[in-house]
Amino acid sequence: MFRIERAGLADMAGIYRVCLLSADAGGDATALYPDPDLPGHVYAGPYLAQGGGTQLVVVDDEGVAGYVLSADDTAAFAAWAEEQWWPTLRERYPRTDDDTPTGHIVRLIHEPDRPSPDLLADYPAHFHIDLLERTRGAGLGRKLLERLFEELRERGVSGLHMGVDGRNTNAIGFYEHLGFRTLEREPWGVTMGMRLREGR
């Protein structure tokens, strides 16, 4: 029923939709964002546009139902995005101090998260993964991440990290079961990481 395929630019609209439908701690964030593209601009679009890393989608007869999007070298990816991705979005979405979900995403466009060099030394890659409700229970999250881990190891990547909303306790437990550990705690949640091989 479900297939895992390479993601491409043709999947952009479907991936943005999945991103929106899972942007509220894994739940539907449609009511939170008058502009439904905003979460995708931060958490999905740049990975497809840059084209590196491992980009996979879960698809079925209804379309895109999930994805994993990654960057092997977070620092290099951030430098690329600073030059190629953020400038146009910064013109479209002026800075704001609004204490709303939209305001938070707009601030990330102007001031993207920058992991510390110490964290990146051991966990240089990062990823985003989201699945729609209809996929859950099919083991697709594990399958996507196992594919990601395999490809990162083949490319010689030593470790990876990601952020998890603190409200999403099911996700945190899932990652811990796979071998991730908490690296940093923030007001919004936790940064978790996994070593894939020793050395850098």
Secondary structure, DSSP 4 states (H G I P E B T S, - for coil): --EEEE--GGGHHHHHHHHHHTTBTTB--GGG-SSTTHHHHHHTHHHHHH--S-EEEEEETTEEEEEEEEES-HHHHHHHHHHHTHHHHHHHS------SHHHHHHHHHHS-----HHHHHH--EEEEEEE-GGGTTSSHHHHHHHHHHHHHHHTT--EEEEEEETT-HHHHHHHHHHT-EEEEEETTEEEEEEE-SS--
